[in-house]
Amino acid sequence: MRKRGLLSDRRGTAAVEFALIFGLFLLPLFIGLIEVVTLYRAQEKLNAFVSNLALMVSIETPGSAVSGVYSLPATGGGGTSLQDVCNGAVAGFKPYPANGLTVQIASVTMQAGPKGLPASNSSSSFVYNGSNLYDEWEQDFTVSGSNCVASGGSGIGAAGTSNNAINLMTSNPPSTSGGGSGGLVQYPCDNGIIVKAQMNYPGLLGLIINHTMVLTQSAYMRWRYASTMSELQCPTCAVSNNNSTALYSSGNGSVTQACNTNDTSAKN
């Protein structure tokens, strides 16, 4: 019988070749699985970030009211500011790097409308306006390292009497084009806070191709003290519209704040 040499023994070669080729098919599947899981975790972290930031703004206690308006500063100063609460939320963003994260914080409060409260024309002391009138403010930030840096106020669009912020707050589901009914802000003295954040997510594919995915998340909240106090304003924000002047011009006398101290009626 002829003996086979070690080099001429082909037993198991097919199995080795199959394992090598099959491994090439498994590698993309393995990388894709890791990418999907990591992407999901990044999206959930961003969701937690905007939810926590909206909650922190909603429970913020401002200083004393001036003419019925409570103020929250945009940047650091003598008291807690929007920048402070943004920095606090960024601290909870780990282990993901927050550098480059963009953050927008906006608030919409309905000042007065054609029907007012509790019923149209029930008393001359109640404030009415020809169309719904809103107070708004917005402050945007960009995260540099681990700090929030003020960067304007147009990310959401609180820049006038008819804009994206109002449409988002008055529509259900929230939409920048408005529509629907049952939004967060429906009646005089209703308040809503919007927090929106965006991050560039390169992932594993970003190491191979020059492309990054942009993740966006938004959260909606009410200012928690609106049931016992007047509205929350941010006069130092990049955008700050207090429409008391519009109430003056509409013939409502010395109106400085449409909502009363209990936020139960639009009254001067």
C-alpha positions as CSV (number, residue, x, y, z in Angstrom):
1,M,0.0,0.0,0.0
2,R,1.2,3.4,-0.9
3,K,1.6,5.8,2.0
4,R,0.4,9.4,1.8
5,G,2.8,12.1,2.8
6,L,1.8,14.9,5.2
7,L,1.7,17.5,2.4
8,S,-0.4,15.3,0.2
9,D,-3.0,14.6,2.8
10,R,-6.1,16.6,1.7
11,R,-8.5,15.4,4.4
12,G,-10.2,18.3,6.1
13,T,-9.1,20.9,3.5
14,A,-12.7,21.4,2.4
15,A,-13.8,22.1,6.0
16,V,-11.0,24.6,6.5
17,E,-11.8,26.4,3.2
18,F,-15.5,26.5,4.1
19,A,-14.7,28.0,7.5
20,L,-12.6,30.7,6.0
21,I,-15.1,31.6,3.3
22,F,-18.1,31.5,5.7
23,G,-16.2,33.7,8.1
24,L,-16.0,36.4,5.4
25,F,-19.8,36.3,5.3
26,L,-20.2,36.4,9.1
27,L,-17.9,39.4,9.6
28,P,-20.2,42.0,8.0
29,L,-23.1,40.5,9.9
30,F,-21.2,40.8,13.1
31,I,-20.2,44.4,12.4
32,G,-23.7,45.3,11.4
33,L,-25.1,43.8,14.6
34,I,-22.7,45.9,16.7
35,E,-23.6,49.0,14.7
36,V,-27.3,48.5,15.2
37,V,-26.9,48.0,18.9
38,T,-24.6,50.9,19.3
39,L,-26.9,53.2,17.3
40,Y,-29.9,52.2,19.4
41,R,-28.0,52.9,22.6
42,A,-26.9,56.3,21.2
43,Q,-30.5,57.2,20.3
44,E,-31.7,56.2,23.7
45,K,-29.0,58.2,25.4
46,L,-30.0,61.3,23.3
47,N,-33.7,60.6,24.3
48,A,-32.7,60.5,28.0
49,F,-30.7,63.7,27.5
50,V,-33.5,65.8,26.1
51,S,-36.0,64.4,28.6
52,N,-33.8,65.2,31.5
53,L,-33.0,68.7,30.2
54,A,-36.7,69.4,29.7
55,L,-37.5,68.2,33.2
56,M,-34.7,70.3,34.7
57,V,-36.0,73.4,33.0
58,S,-39.6,72.7,33.9
59,I,-38.8,72.4,37.7
60,E,-36.5,75.4,37.7
61,T,-37.5,78.0,40.3
62,P,-36.8,81.6,39.2
63,G,-36.3,84.7,41.3
64,S,-38.9,87.2,42.3
65,A,-41.5,88.3,39.7
66,V,-41.4,91.7,38.0
67,S,-44.8,92.8,36.8
68,G,-46.1,89.3,37.0
69,V,-43.2,87.7,35.0
70,Y,-40.7,85.3,36.4
71,S,-37.3,85.4,34.7
72,L,-34.7,82.7,34.1
73,P,-31.3,83.9,32.7
74,A,-29.9,82.4,29.6
75,T,-26.2,82.1,30.7
76,G,-24.5,81.8,34.1
77,G,-24.7,84.7,36.5
78,G,-26.0,85.2,40.0
79,G,-28.5,82.3,39.8
80,T,-29.2,79.1,38.0
81,S,-29.4,79.6,34.2
82,L,-30.4,77.7,31.1
83,Q,-26.7,77.2,30.5
84,D,-26.3,75.7,34.0
85,V,-29.1,73.1,33.5
86,C,-27.7,72.3,30.0
87,N,-24.3,71.7,31.5
88,G,-25.9,69.4,34.1
89,A,-27.7,67.4,31.5
90,V,-24.4,67.1,29.5
91,A,-22.8,65.5,32.5
92,G,-25.3,62.7,32.3
93,F,-24.5,62.1,28.6
94,K,-21.5,59.9,29.3
95,P,-20.1,57.5,28.1
96,Y,-20.9,59.1,24.8
97,P,-18.9,62.2,23.9
98,A,-21.1,65.3,23.9
99,N,-18.7,67.5,22.0
100,G,-20.5,69.1,19.0
101,L,-24.0,68.3,20.4
102,T,-26.5,71.1,19.5
103,V,-29.2,72.0,21.9
104,Q,-32.3,74.2,21.5
105,I,-34.6,75.2,24.4
106,A,-37.8,77.2,23.7
107,S,-40.9,78.1,25.7
108,V,-44.4,79.2,24.5
109,T,-47.0,80.8,26.7
110,M,-50.4,81.9,25.5
111,Q,-51.1,85.4,26.7
112,A,-54.6,86.0,25.4
113,G,-57.0,85.1,22.7
114,P,-60.5,85.9,21.3
115,K,-62.2,83.9,24.0
116,G,-60.0,84.6,27.0
117,L,-61.0,82.9,30.2
118,P,-63.3,81.7,31.6
119,A,-65.7,82.8,28.9
120,S,-65.8,85.4,26.1
121,N,-66.9,88.9,27.2
122,S,-68.0,87.7,30.6
123,S,-66.2,90.6,32.3
124,S,-64.4,93.7,31.1
125,S,-61.6,92.8,33.5
126,F,-60.6,89.9,31.3
127,V,-58.0,90.4,28.6
128,Y,-59.0,89.6,25.0
129,N,-57.2,89.9,21.7
130,G,-58.3,89.6,18.1
131,S,-56.2,86.5,17.6
132,N,-54.2,84.2,20.0
133,L,-51.3,86.1,21.5
134,Y,-48.2,84.3,22.7
135,D,-45.0,85.0,24.7
136,E,-42.0,83.1,23.6
137,W,-38.3,82.7,24.2
138,E,-35.5,80.5,22.8
139,Q,-31.9,79.9,23.6
140,D,-29.6,77.5,21.6
141,F,-26.4,76.0,22.8
142,T,-23.5,74.1,21.2
143,V,-21.6,71.7,23.4
144,S,-17.8,72.4,23.4
145,G,-16.0,69.7,25.3
146,S,-18.4,69.3,28.2
147,N,-19.7,72.8,28.4
148,C,-22.8,74.4,26.8
149,V,-21.9,77.5,24.8
150,A,-24.7,80.0,23.8
151,S,-25.1,79.9,20.0
152,G,-28.2,82.0,19.1
153,G,-31.9,81.1,19.1
154,S,-33.3,80.0,15.8
155,G,-33.0,76.2,16.0
156,I,-36.7,75.7,16.8
157,G,-38.0,79.0,15.6
158,A,-39.4,81.1,18.5
159,A,-39.0,84.3,16.6
160,G,-42.4,85.9,16.1
161,T,-46.1,85.5,16.5
162,S,-46.5,82.8,13.9
163,N,-43.6,80.3,13.8
164,N,-42.5,76.7,14.3
165,A,-42.5,76.9,18.1
166,I,-46.1,78.0,18.3
167,N,-47.2,75.4,15.8
168,L,-45.4,72.6,17.7
169,M,-47.1,73.6,20.9
170,T,-50.6,74.0,19.6
171,S,-50.9,71.0,17.3
172,N,-51.4,67.3,18.1
173,P,-49.3,65.5,17.1
174,P,-46.7,68.3,17.2
175,S,-46.0,69.7,13.8
176,T,-44.1,72.7,12.5
177,S,-47.0,73.3,10.1
178,G,-49.6,73.2,12.9
179,G,-53.0,71.5,12.6
180,G,-54.9,69.0,14.7
181,S,-56.2,69.8,18.1
182,G,-55.3,69.1,21.7
183,G,-51.8,70.5,21.7
184,L,-49.9,71.3,24.9
185,V,-50.8,75.0,24.6
186,Q,-54.5,75.6,24.0
187,Y,-55.8,78.3,26.4
188,P,-54.6,81.6,27.9
189,C,-51.9,80.9,30.6
190,D,-51.0,77.5,29.1
191,N,-47.2,77.0,28.9
192,G,-45.1,74.6,27.0
193,I,-41.3,73.9,26.9
194,I,-39.5,72.3,24.0
195,V,-36.1,70.8,24.1
196,K,-34.4,69.6,20.9
197,A,-31.0,68.1,20.5
198,Q,-28.9,66.8,17.6
199,M,-25.7,64.8,17.4
200,N,-23.5,63.5,14.6
201,Y,-23.1,59.8,14.9
202,P,-20.3,58.4,12.7
203,G,-20.5,54.9,14.2
204,L,-18.3,52.1,12.8
205,L,-19.2,52.9,9.2
206,G,-17.9,56.5,9.9
207,L,-14.4,54.9,10.3
208,I,-14.6,53.5,6.8
209,I,-16.7,56.0,4.7
210,N,-16.8,59.8,5.0
211,H,-20.4,59.9,6.2
212,T,-22.0,60.6,9.6
213,M,-25.6,60.0,10.6
214,V,-27.5,62.9,12.4
215,L,-29.6,61.8,15.3
216,T,-32.4,64.2,16.4
217,Q,-34.6,64.0,19.5
218,S,-37.2,66.3,21.0
219,A,-39.0,66.5,24.4
220,Y,-42.1,68.5,25.5
221,M,-42.8,69.6,29.0
222,R,-44.9,72.1,31.0
223,W,-43.3,74.5,33.5
224,R,-44.2,72.9,36.8
225,Y,-44.9,76.1,38.7
226,A,-47.5,77.4,36.2
227,S,-50.3,76.3,38.5
228,T,-49.2,78.6,41.3
229,M,-47.2,81.3,39.6
230,S,-47.3,83.4,36.5
231,E,-45.3,82.6,33.4
232,L,-41.6,82.0,33.0
233,Q,-39.7,84.3,30.7
234,C,-36.0,84.6,29.6
235,P,-35.4,88.3,28.8
236,T,-31.6,87.6,28.2
237,C,-32.2,84.8,25.7
238,A,-31.3,85.2,22.1
239,V,-35.0,85.4,21.3
240,S,-37.4,86.8,23.9
241,N,-40.9,88.0,22.9
242,N,-43.0,89.4,25.7
243,N,-46.2,90.5,23.9
244,S,-47.6,92.7,26.7
245,T,-46.9,95.7,24.4
246,A,-49.4,94.1,21.9
247,L,-52.0,94.0,24.6
248,Y,-51.3,97.7,25.3
249,S,-51.9,98.6,21.7
250,S,-55.1,96.5,21.5
251,G,-56.7,98.9,24.0
252,N,-56.5,96.7,27.1
253,G,-55.1,99.4,29.4
254,S,-52.1,98.9,31.7
255,V,-51.6,95.2,31.0
256,T,-48.2,94.0,32.1
257,Q,-49.1,90.3,32.4
258,A,-52.2,88.6,30.9
259,C,-52.2,85.6,33.3
260,N,-53.1,86.1,36.9
261,T,-50.9,84.7,39.7
262,N,-52.8,81.5,39.8
263,D,-52.7,81.0,36.1
264,T,-56.5,80.3,36.0
265,S,-57.6,83.3,33.9
266,A,-56.3,85.8,31.5
267,K,-56.9,89.0,33.5
268,N,-55.3,92.4,33.9
